[in-house]
């Protein structure tokens, strides 16, 4: 029953995706460093969806 709440994605993969996307967000918005992962490039995490 908890699979519906938590999901079945691989934990290591989810954490890697979160880390990459959060780091890219802050690098872009706080440091002004363009981030391909956020600019419509190929997103290496197909589970994630970038919404503008």
Beta strands, then each sheet from edge to edge (+ up, - down):
end
